[in-house]
């Protein structure tokens, strides 16, 4: 029984490794942005904390909308 579940895990990792990697990179990007907030505020947004956090918030809106639009384009002309 143990070898069967290990084989299933290996098969799942073969299928989902790119999904897992993409998710890790995405959240790493958010972590870096959050870590650099003070520097971004000072050098790019002229001291506006609201501008920094609006820029951060826009990414949460833009990614799903971009995925929806590009997903439709990919489904129609990519397959």
Residue, then its C-alpha position, 0 to 999 in steps of 0.5 A: x500500500x505504501x508504494x502505491x501512495x508514494x507513486x500517486x504523490x510522484x504523479x501528482x507532483x509531475x502534474x502540478x509542479x508548475x502550478x505550485x512553482x507559479x503560486x510560490x513565485x507570485x506570493x514571493x513577489x507580494x512579500x518582496x513588495x510588502x518588504x520594500x514598501x517604505x523604500x517605494x513610498x520614498x523613491x517612487x510615490x513621493x511619500x504617499x502611503x496611499x499610493x503605495x498601497x493602491x499600487x499593491x491592491x491593483x495587482x490583486x485586481x489585475x491578475x484575475x482580470x488579466x487571467x480571465x482575458x488572456x485565458x479566453x484569448x488562449x482558449x479561442x486561438x491557442x488550442 
